[in-house]
Amino acid sequence: MTSRRTFLFKVIPAVGAAALLSRNALAAPAKLDENDPQAKGLGYKHDASKVDKAKYPKYAAGQHCGNCQLFQGKPTDATAPCAVFGGKLVENKGWCSAYTKKA
C-alpha cells in the first residue's frame, strides 16, 4: 500500500510537468522575421509591394501570402502559419519565392 506522502511526491511533479508541456504546446507560433536566413533565401517580405522585382521576376502584382496554397489560414486572416517556414506566422500581404497560387 502506498502512503499519502509517496503518492504526493510522485503525482505532484508529474502534474506540474504535464502543465508545463501543455502550456508550451499552446503557445502561439512566432512571427517570421524578414532577416531569418530561410526568409532571406526565399526573398520573403511582409509587404508584397516591396519585393525586388528585378531579383524575383516570378513575382506578379496580386500575388501575396493570403492567396498562396501554403498559407494555412483563411484568406481574411492578417497573419497565419506557413508550411514553408515551419509554421511561423507570415503576413497575409507578404510574399516569398515559394508562392504557389491557391487552386
Backbone as a printed PyTorch tensor [residue, N CA C, xyz], in Angstrom:
tensor([[[  0.8380,  -1.1800,   0.0000],
         [  0.0000,   0.0000,   0.0000],
         [  0.8830,   1.2430,   0.0000]],

        [[  0.5340,   2.2310,  -0.8080],
         [  1.3130,   3.4440,  -0.9420],
         [  0.8300,   4.4710,   0.0600]],

        [[  1.7850,   5.1170,   0.6840],
         [  1.4040,   6.1550,   1.6440],
         [  1.0270,   7.4260,   0.9070]],

        [[  0.3390,   8.2840,   1.5830],
         [ -0.0730,   9.5470,   1.0010],
         [  1.1490,  10.3720,   0.5990]],

        [[  2.1820,  10.3780,   1.4100],
         [  3.3880,  11.1510,   1.1270],
         [  4.0620,  10.6540,  -0.1550]],

        [[  4.1930,   9.3500,  -0.3100],
         [  4.8100,   8.7830,  -1.5110],
         [  3.9690,   9.1360,  -2.7330]],

        [[  2.6780,   9.0260,  -2.5880],
         [  1.7720,   9.3590,  -3.6800],
         [  1.9500,  10.8220,  -4.1130]],

        [[  1.9700,  11.7260,  -3.1350],
         [  2.1120,  13.1410,  -3.4470],
         [  3.4580,  13.4620,  -4.0870]],

        [[  4.5160,  12.7950,  -3.6550],
         [  5.8410,  13.0390,  -4.2390],
         [  5.9310,  12.5360,  -5.6750]],

        [[  5.0680,  11.6330,  -6.0390],
         [  5.0740,  11.1210,  -7.4130],
         [  4.0900,  11.8710,  -8.3020]],

        [[  2.9270,  12.1850,  -7.7820],
         [  1.8680,  12.7810,  -8.5890],
         [  2.0880,  14.2760,  -8.8350]],

        [[  2.4520,  15.0360,  -7.8220],
         [  2.5970,  16.4800,  -7.9890],
         [  3.6480,  16.8350,  -9.0420]],

        [[  4.8460,  16.2310,  -9.0430],
         [  5.7980,  16.5620, -10.1120],
         [  5.2800,  16.1700, -11.5000]],

        [[  4.5750,  15.0620, -11.6020],
         [  4.0400,  14.6360, -12.9020],
         [  2.9900,  15.6220, -13.4050]],

        [[  2.1220,  16.0900, -12.5220],
         [  1.0960,  17.0600, -12.8910],
         [  1.7460,  18.3840, -13.2920]],

        [[  2.7620,  18.7970, -12.5490],
         [  3.4780,  20.0350, -12.8820],
         [  4.1360,  19.9460, -14.2490]],

        [[  4.7830,  18.8240, -14.5370],
         [  5.4360,  18.6470, -15.8380],
         [  4.4020,  18.6570, -16.9610]],

        [[  3.2820,  18.0100, -16.7490],
         [  2.2340,  17.9890, -17.7670],
         [  1.6930,  19.3960, -18.0170]],

        [[  1.5450,  20.1850, -16.9550],
         [  1.0550,  21.5550, -17.1000],
         [  2.0350,  22.3970, -17.9050]],

        [[  3.3280,  22.2390, -17.6410],
         [  4.3330,  22.9950, -18.3980],
         [  4.3570,  22.5940, -19.8620]],

        [[  4.2570,  21.3110, -20.1270],
         [  4.2670,  20.8450, -21.5140],
         [  3.0500,  21.3600, -22.2700]],

        [[  1.8910,  21.3090, -21.6500],
         [  0.6870,  21.7790, -22.3430],
         [  0.7410,  23.2880, -22.5370]],

        [[  1.3290,  24.0030, -21.6220],
         [  1.4600,  25.4600, -21.7420],
         [  2.3530,  25.8050, -22.9300]],

        [[  3.4550,  25.0830, -23.1060],
         [  4.3410,  25.3200, -24.2440],
         [  3.6870,  24.9070, -25.5500]],

        [[  2.9010,  23.8680, -25.5250],
         [  2.2330,  23.3960, -26.7320],
         [  1.1780,  24.3970, -27.2030]],

        [[  0.5920,  25.1360, -26.2640],
         [ -0.4540,  26.0900, -26.6080],
         [  0.0980,  27.4710, -26.9510]],

        [[  1.3950,  27.6720, -26.8170],
         [  1.9840,  28.9720, -27.1290],
         [  1.7900,  29.2890, -28.6100]],

        [[  1.5220,  30.5340, -28.8790],
         [  1.2930,  30.9620, -30.2650],
         [  2.5790,  30.8430, -31.0700]],

        [[  2.4790,  30.4960, -32.3520],
         [  3.6760,  30.4170, -33.1850],
         [  4.3300,  31.7860, -33.3130]],

        [[  5.6190,  31.7840, -33.5210],
         [  6.3760,  33.0250, -33.6640],
         [  6.1360,  33.6440, -35.0360]],

        [[  6.2060,  34.9610, -35.0900],
         [  6.0780,  35.6740, -36.3610],
         [  7.4000,  35.5750, -37.1040]],

        [[  7.3430,  35.3290, -38.3870],
         [  8.5350,  35.2090, -39.2130],
         [  9.2180,  36.5610, -39.3460]],

        [[ 10.5210,  36.5730, -39.1320],
         [ 11.3340,  37.7750, -39.2730],
         [ 11.9110,  37.8020, -40.6860]],

        [[ 11.8560,  38.9440, -41.3390],
         [ 12.4110,  39.0550, -42.6890],
         [ 13.9110,  38.7480, -42.7220]],

        [[ 14.5780,  38.8800, -41.5750],
         [ 16.0190,  38.6220, -41.5050],
         [ 16.3520,  37.1700, -41.1750]],

        [[ 15.3360,  36.3430, -40.9860],
         [ 15.5440,  34.9100, -40.7740],
         [ 16.2680,  34.3790, -42.0160]],

        [[ 17.2960,  33.5240, -41.8460],
         [ 18.0540,  33.0380, -43.0080],
         [ 17.1820,  32.3960, -44.0910]],

        [[ 16.2040,  31.6100, -43.6980],
         [ 15.3270,  30.9750, -44.6880],
         [ 14.4640,  32.0260, -45.3830]],

        [[ 13.9690,  32.9980, -44.6220],
         [ 13.1540,  34.0540, -45.2050],
         [ 13.9730,  34.8610, -46.2120]],

        [[ 15.2080,  35.1800, -45.8390],
         [ 16.0760,  35.9210, -46.7630],
         [ 16.3400,  35.1170, -48.0290]],

        [[ 16.5810,  33.8200, -47.8630],
         [ 16.8580,  32.9600, -49.0060],
         [ 15.7030,  32.8710, -49.9870]],

        [[ 14.4790,  32.9880, -49.4660],
         [ 13.2970,  32.9090, -50.3260],
         [ 12.7360,  34.2880, -50.6710]],

        [[ 13.4400,  35.3330, -50.2540],
         [ 13.0190,  36.6880, -50.5920],
         [ 11.7350,  37.1210, -49.9130]],

        [[ 11.4540,  36.5870, -48.7260],
         [ 10.2080,  36.9290, -48.0280],
         [ 10.1870,  38.4040, -47.6340]],

        [[  9.0570,  39.0340, -47.8900],
         [  8.7900,  40.4090, -47.4570],
         [  7.4200,  40.4300, -46.8050]],

        [[  7.2830,  41.1880, -45.7050],
         [  5.9880,  41.3260, -45.0340],
         [  4.9780,  42.0160, -45.9440]],

        [[  5.4650,  42.8520, -46.8480],
         [  4.6060,  43.6010, -47.7620],
         [  5.0280,  43.2690, -49.1940]],

        [[  4.1640,  42.5830, -49.9180],
         [  4.4930,  42.1210, -51.2720],
         [  4.8520,  43.2610, -52.2110]],

        [[  4.3770,  44.4620, -51.9470],
         [  4.6920,  45.5870, -52.8280],
         [  6.1600,  46.0000, -52.7270]],

        [[  6.8590,  45.4870, -51.7290],
         [  8.2750,  45.8310, -51.5390],
         [  9.2280,  44.7520, -52.0620]],

        [[  8.6990,  43.7790, -52.8010],
         [  9.5240,  42.7090, -53.3710],
         [ 10.4090,  43.3000, -54.4600]],

        [[ 11.6660,  42.8890, -54.4750],
         [ 12.6100,  43.3240, -55.5070],
         [ 12.2570,  42.5730, -56.7980]],

        [[ 11.5580,  43.2500, -57.6870],
         [ 11.0490,  42.6090, -58.9120],
         [ 12.1710,  42.2160, -59.8710]],

        [[ 13.3030,  42.8990, -59.7860],
         [ 14.4440,  42.5390, -60.6330],
         [ 15.0700,  41.2310, -60.1520]],

        [[ 15.1240,  41.0640, -58.8420],
         [ 15.7170,  39.8510, -58.2540],
         [ 14.7500,  38.6730, -58.3130]],

        [[ 13.4550,  38.9560, -58.2390],
         [ 12.4260,  37.9070, -58.2340],
         [ 11.4330,  38.1620, -59.3770]],

        [[ 11.8230,  37.8710, -60.6150],
         [ 10.9440,  38.1410, -61.7560],
         [  9.6720,  37.2920, -61.7510]],

        [[  9.6460,  36.2280, -60.9340],
         [  8.4520,  35.3830, -60.8230],
         [  7.2990,  36.1430, -60.1520]],

        [[  7.6500,  37.1760, -59.3710],
         [  6.6160,  37.9440, -58.6830],
         [  5.7300,  38.6750, -59.6900]],

        [[  4.4230,  38.6360, -59.4380],
         [  3.4570,  39.3800, -60.2490],
         [  2.4980,  40.1100, -59.3170]],

        [[  2.0600,  41.2570, -59.7230],
         [  1.1100,  42.0300, -58.9220],
         [ -0.0950,  41.1570, -58.5710]],

        [[ -0.5690,  41.2850, -57.3530],
         [ -1.7140,  40.4900, -56.9030],
         [ -1.3220,  39.2330, -56.1490]],

        [[ -0.0660,  38.8130, -56.2570],
         [  0.3960,  37.6440, -55.5000],
         [  0.7100,  38.0830, -54.0680]],

        [[  0.1970,  37.3470, -53.1160],
         [  0.5310,  37.5770, -51.7030],
         [  0.2010,  36.3110, -50.9250]],

        [[  0.7260,  36.2350, -49.7330],
         [  0.5760,  35.0250, -48.9220],
         [ -0.8840,  34.6180, -48.7400]],

        [[ -1.7800,  35.5740, -48.6040],
         [ -3.1890,  35.2730, -48.3790],
         [ -3.8420,  34.4640, -49.4850]],

        [[ -3.3000,  34.5280, -50.7080],
         [ -3.8680,  33.7120, -51.7850],
         [ -2.8710,  32.6530, -52.2680]],

        [[ -1.9640,  32.2730, -51.3690],
         [ -0.9770,  31.2180, -51.6550],
         [ -1.4660,  29.8980, -51.0560]],

        [[ -1.1890,  28.8270, -51.7300],
         [ -1.5880,  27.4900, -51.2840],
         [ -0.9230,  27.1110, -49.9600]],

        [[  0.2270,  27.6790, -49.6450],
         [  0.9770,  27.3210, -48.4470],
         [  0.5310,  28.0810, -47.2010]],

        [[ -0.2850,  29.1080, -47.3730],
         [ -0.8230,  29.9270, -46.2740],
         [ -1.8530,  29.0880, -45.5360]],

        [[ -1.6420,  28.8240, -44.2660],
         [ -2.5000,  27.8990, -43.5160],
         [ -3.5740,  28.6140, -42.7010]],

        [[ -4.1400,  29.6300, -43.2680],
         [ -5.2020,  30.3610, -42.6040],
         [ -6.2750,  30.7070, -43.6100]],

        [[ -7.2370,  31.4990, -43.1610],
         [ -8.2770,  31.9740, -44.0640],
         [ -7.7100,  33.1470, -44.8670]],

        [[ -8.2110,  33.3760, -46.0520],
         [ -7.7310,  34.4980, -46.8550],
         [ -7.8980,  35.8580, -46.1790]],

        [[ -8.7730,  35.9320, -45.1790],
         [ -9.0120,  37.1980, -44.4770],
         [ -8.1540,  37.3660, -43.2240]],

        [[ -7.4180,  36.3190, -42.8030],
         [ -6.5650,  36.4170, -41.6170],
         [ -5.4030,  37.3620, -41.8800]],

        [[ -5.0810,  38.2110, -40.9060],
         [ -3.9680,  39.1510, -41.0480],
         [ -2.6360,  38.4040, -41.0850]],

        [[ -2.5160,  37.3630, -40.2600],
         [ -1.3310,  36.5040, -40.2520],
         [ -1.7960,  35.0670, -40.0960]],

        [[ -0.9600,  34.1410, -40.5340],
         [ -1.2650,  32.7170, -40.3820],
         [  0.0370,  31.9430, -40.5540]],

        [[  0.0610,  30.7060, -40.0640],
         [  1.2570,  29.8840, -40.2550],
         [  1.4880,  29.5650, -41.7280]],

        [[  2.7480,  29.3660, -42.0840],
         [  3.1120,  28.9980, -43.4460],
         [  3.8520,  27.6670, -43.4130]],

        [[  3.4790,  26.7700, -44.3120],
         [  4.0990,  25.4470, -44.3750],
         [  5.5850,  25.5230, -44.7200]],

        [[  5.9840,  26.4900, -45.5040],
         [  7.3850,  26.6110, -45.9120],
         [  8.2740,  27.0140, -44.7470]],

        [[  7.7630,  27.8360, -43.8580],
         [  8.5580,  28.3900, -42.7720],
         [  8.3060,  27.6970, -41.4350]],

        [[  8.0110,  26.4300, -41.4730],
         [  7.8600,  25.6500, -40.2470],
         [  6.7380,  26.1210, -39.3480]],

        [[  5.6820,  26.6400, -39.9260],
         [  4.5350,  27.0610, -39.1340],
         [  4.6640,  28.4420, -38.5300]],

        [[  5.7440,  29.1670, -38.8220],
         [  5.8650,  30.5310, -38.3240],
         [  4.8140,  31.3880, -39.0180]],

        [[  4.3780,  32.4340, -38.3240],
         [  3.3410,  33.3160, -38.8650],
         [  3.9060,  34.2320, -39.9370]],

        [[  3.2060,  34.3110, -41.0440],
         [  3.5550,  35.2360, -42.1250],
         [  2.3950,  36.2140, -42.3020]],

        [[  2.7000,  37.3600, -42.8570],
         [  1.6820,  38.3800, -43.1180],
         [  0.8320,  37.9810, -44.3190]],

        [[ -0.4490,  38.2520, -44.2480],
         [ -1.3470,  37.9830, -45.3740],
         [ -0.8550,  38.6980, -46.6300]],

        [[ -0.3800,  39.9120, -46.4730],
         [  0.0690,  40.7180, -47.6120],
         [  1.5380,  40.4870, -47.9420]],

        [[  2.1530,  39.4730, -47.3240],
         [  3.5520,  39.1570, -47.5900],
         [  3.7270,  38.3470, -48.8660]],

        [[  4.9830,  38.0300, -49.1830],
         [  5.2820,  37.2420, -50.3790],
         [  6.6580,  36.6240, -50.2350]],

        [[  6.8460,  35.4340, -50.8270],
         [  8.1770,  34.8180, -50.9610],
         [  8.2150,  34.0660, -52.2780]],

        [[  9.3930,  33.6510, -52.6640],
         [  9.5460,  32.9940, -53.9680],
         [  8.9490,  31.5950, -54.0190]],

        [[  8.4910,  31.0720, -52.8800],
         [  7.8140,  29.7660, -52.8730],
         [  6.3160,  29.9120, -53.1520]],

        [[  5.8840,  31.1200, -53.4770],
         [  4.4710,  31.3880, -53.7350],
         [  3.9010,  30.4140, -54.7610]],

        [[  2.7600,  29.8260, -54.3910],
         [  2.0230,  28.9190, -55.2820],
         [  0.5560,  29.3180, -55.2090]],

        [[  0.0040,  29.7260, -56.3260],
         [ -1.3870,  30.1990, -56.3430],
         [ -2.3260,  29.1300, -55.8240]],

        [[ -3.2380,  29.5520, -54.9580],
         [ -4.2460,  28.6540, -54.4030],
         [ -5.1930,  28.2160, -55.5080]],

        [[ -5.5040,  26.9340, -55.5120],
         [ -6.3860,  26.3810, -56.5620],
         [ -7.8070,  26.8590, -56.4020]]])
